Amino acid sequence: MSTAQYPVNEYDHYHAHLYYDEKSWPIAEQLLLTIEEQMHYKVGRRHKKCVGPHPMWSCQVSFDKQSFDGLIPWLDEQREGLSVLVHPITGNDLVDHTDLACWLGEPVALKLKMFQ
């Protein structure tokens, strides 16, 4: 069982990074299509390689404080075992991805050297 902190709505802007692999890609893609086409959130590129500090395939969803309370519980219910990093956008990438990072599901160890 994870001891990661559950996301709390305290900032103006956020990213949620969905993590997936070849096996879980169909689940992730359906979830991302729903988020983008039905819920109208900004969904980034669907990466099928490691990008930035993310050690798995991933995709970023951008949202704000007003959307947080609807999106996060919904995403937690719909993620079907996918790990999701949720962090605010404060202008300090290292702090955003470490001290302020929260998780839906199991945390994934990030590649933080790029921020140093």
C-alpha angles and dihedrals in degrees: 000000000000123000093198116133117257113238118268125196104244106125138060100240135027147181126213114198115201114206123208143149136209092286096047095038095101090055092047094046093052091047092049092048090053092048092049104037104031103026095034099223121149109262120191130211118313100236119206091187136049111283128184114328092342113109094196138042107290149168129207126226117196121208142150141235093271091056097042100086093051100039103043099055090042092049091048090054095044102041095093095210097320116138114237125194112208119191138159124244105239101149093257106096095186094053092042091054096042122021095026097036119117130182142219103204125351117350118243121215107248127214098244100169090091089068095055 
